[in-house]
């Protein structure tokens, strides 16, 4: 029976990890599912240890830092203002949701690609709009938006890599 529970945890955590693509707090949900599992099945063998829960919690913070700093650094590196960086973050979230929605008709991979592409375009648009009225030329605004787009893609990739490490760690601990 414990392997059934571990399999359910694997599916739940995989779903949470995939949610990260949509700029949702997937890594945090993965930590939550893992903590609930460890709390309710402490005596089961094999089980998820609280040490692993703590490590996944620390890794979730690392993933957030990677995503935030890569996204912000992309626009800031090109000379973007705070307003441009903040609107790039908002644009990435809105773009991810919109891209995922419009790509729903494509089975399985469509929403993932839509969310990634929409998030990147949203980050670009947010940074570009955020720099309007600052006296920057059109070319400078394009460069700042491009930096936000690239930073967003790299940040999401970094956060997904950290989430994959978390997923593997929890899965190994829950099955062995």
TALINZI-V453076 format. One record per pair of residues at least 24 apart in sequence whose ideal C-beta (glycine too) atoms are under 8 Angstrom apart, sorted by the first residue. I is the first residue (numbers start at 1). J is the second residue. D is the distance in whole Angstrom. If there is no record, write none. Layout:
i=I j=J d=D
i=I j=J d=D
This chain:
i=2 j=41 d=7
i=2 j=44 d=5
i=2 j=45 d=7
i=2 j=46 d=7
i=2 j=47 d=8
i=3 j=175 d=7
i=5 j=37 d=7
i=5 j=41 d=6
i=5 j=44 d=7
i=5 j=174 d=8
i=6 j=46 d=7
i=6 j=171 d=8
i=6 j=174 d=4
i=6 j=175 d=5
i=9 j=33 d=6
i=9 j=34 d=7
i=9 j=37 d=5
i=9 j=48 d=8
i=9 j=170 d=7
i=9 j=171 d=8
i=9 j=174 d=6
i=10 j=171 d=5
i=10 j=174 d=7
i=13 j=166 d=8
i=13 j=167 d=5
i=13 j=170 d=6
i=13 j=171 d=7
i=14 j=167 d=7
i=17 j=160 d=8
i=17 j=163 d=5
i=17 j=164 d=7
i=17 j=166 d=8
i=17 j=167 d=5
i=18 j=112 d=7
i=20 j=63 d=8
i=20 j=156 d=7
i=20 j=159 d=6
i=20 j=160 d=6
i=20 j=163 d=5
i=21 j=96 d=8
i=21 j=112 d=5
i=21 j=115 d=5
i=21 j=116 d=6
i=21 j=156 d=7
i=21 j=160 d=7
i=22 j=96 d=5
i=22 j=97 d=7
i=22 j=100 d=5
i=22 j=111 d=8
i=22 j=115 d=5
i=23 j=92 d=6
i=23 j=93 d=5
i=23 j=96 d=4
i=23 j=97 d=8
i=23 j=115 d=7
i=23 j=119 d=6
i=23 j=156 d=8
i=26 j=163 d=6
i=27 j=59 d=7
i=27 j=60 d=4
i=27 j=63 d=5
i=27 j=64 d=7
i=27 j=159 d=7
i=27 j=162 d=7
i=27 j=163 d=5
i=27 j=166 d=6
i=28 j=60 d=6
i=30 j=56 d=7
i=30 j=60 d=7
i=30 j=163 d=7
i=30 j=166 d=6
i=30 j=167 d=7
i=30 j=170 d=7
i=31 j=56 d=5
i=31 j=57 d=5
i=31 j=60 d=5
i=31 j=166 d=8
i=34 j=170 d=5
i=37 j=174 d=7
i=46 j=173 d=7
i=46 j=174 d=6
i=46 j=175 d=6
i=46 j=176 d=5
i=47 j=173 d=8
i=47 j=174 d=7
i=48 j=170 d=6
i=48 j=173 d=5
i=48 j=174 d=5
i=49 j=173 d=6
i=52 j=169 d=6
i=52 j=170 d=6
i=52 j=173 d=5
i=55 j=169 d=7
i=56 j=166 d=5
i=56 j=169 d=7
i=56 j=170 d=6
i=59 j=162 d=5
i=59 j=165 d=6
i=59 j=166 d=5
i=59 j=169 d=8
i=60 j=162 d=8
i=60 j=166 d=7
i=62 j=162 d=6
i=63 j=158 d=7
i=63 j=159 d=4
i=63 j=162 d=4
i=63 j=163 d=6
i=63 j=166 d=8
i=64 j=159 d=7
i=66 j=155 d=6
i=66 j=158 d=4
i=66 j=159 d=6
i=66 j=162 d=6
i=67 j=155 d=4
i=67 j=156 d=6
i=67 j=158 d=6
i=67 j=159 d=4
i=68 j=155 d=7
i=69 j=155 d=7
i=70 j=151 d=5
i=70 j=152 d=8
i=70 j=154 d=5
i=70 j=155 d=3
i=70 j=158 d=6
i=71 j=123 d=7
i=71 j=148 d=7
i=71 j=151 d=5
i=71 j=152 d=5
i=71 j=155 d=4
i=72 j=151 d=7
i=73 j=151 d=6
i=74 j=123 d=8
i=74 j=147 d=4
i=74 j=148 d=5
i=74 j=149 d=7
i=74 j=150 d=5
i=74 j=151 d=2
i=74 j=152 d=7
i=74 j=154 d=7
i=74 j=155 d=8
i=75 j=123 d=8
i=75 j=127 d=5
i=75 j=144 d=5
i=75 j=145 d=8
i=75 j=147 d=5
i=75 j=148 d=4
i=75 j=151 d=6
i=76 j=147 d=8
i=77 j=147 d=5
i=77 j=151 d=8
i=78 j=140 d=8
i=78 j=143 d=5
i=78 j=144 d=4
i=78 j=146 d=7
i=78 j=147 d=4
i=79 j=140 d=7
i=79 j=143 d=8
i=79 j=144 d=6
i=80 j=127 d=6
i=80 j=130 d=7
i=80 j=131 d=6
i=80 j=144 d=4
i=80 j=147 d=7
i=80 j=148 d=7
i=81 j=130 d=7
i=81 j=131 d=6
i=81 j=134 d=6
i=83 j=130 d=5
i=83 j=131 d=8
i=83 j=134 d=8
i=84 j=126 d=7
i=84 j=127 d=5
i=84 j=128 d=8
i=84 j=130 d=3
i=84 j=131 d=5
i=84 j=134 d=8
i=84 j=144 d=6
i=84 j=148 d=7
i=85 j=127 d=7
i=85 j=130 d=7
i=85 j=148 d=7
i=86 j=126 d=8
i=86 j=130 d=7
i=87 j=126 d=4
i=87 j=127 d=6
i=87 j=129 d=6
i=87 j=130 d=4
i=88 j=122 d=8
i=88 j=123 d=4
i=88 j=124 d=8
i=88 j=126 d=4
i=88 j=127 d=4
i=88 j=130 d=7
i=88 j=145 d=8
i=88 j=148 d=4
i=88 j=151 d=8
i=88 j=152 d=7
i=89 j=123 d=7
i=89 j=126 d=7
i=90 j=122 d=8
i=90 j=126 d=6
i=91 j=122 d=4
i=91 j=123 d=5
i=91 j=124 d=7
i=91 j=125 d=5
i=91 j=126 d=3
i=91 j=127 d=7
i=91 j=129 d=8
i=91 j=148 d=8
i=92 j=119 d=5
i=92 j=120 d=7
i=92 j=122 d=5
i=92 j=123 d=4
i=92 j=126 d=7
i=92 j=148 d=8
i=92 j=152 d=5
i=93 j=119 d=7
i=93 j=122 d=7
i=94 j=122 d=5
i=95 j=119 d=5
i=95 j=120 d=7
i=95 j=121 d=5
i=95 j=122 d=2
i=95 j=123 d=7
i=95 j=125 d=7
i=96 j=122 d=7
i=98 j=122 d=7
i=116 j=153 d=7
i=116 j=156 d=7
i=119 j=152 d=6
i=119 j=156 d=7
i=120 j=149 d=5
i=120 j=152 d=5
i=120 j=153 d=5
i=121 j=149 d=7
i=122 j=152 d=8
i=123 j=148 d=4
i=123 j=149 d=5
i=123 j=151 d=7
i=123 j=152 d=4
i=124 j=148 d=6
i=124 j=149 d=4
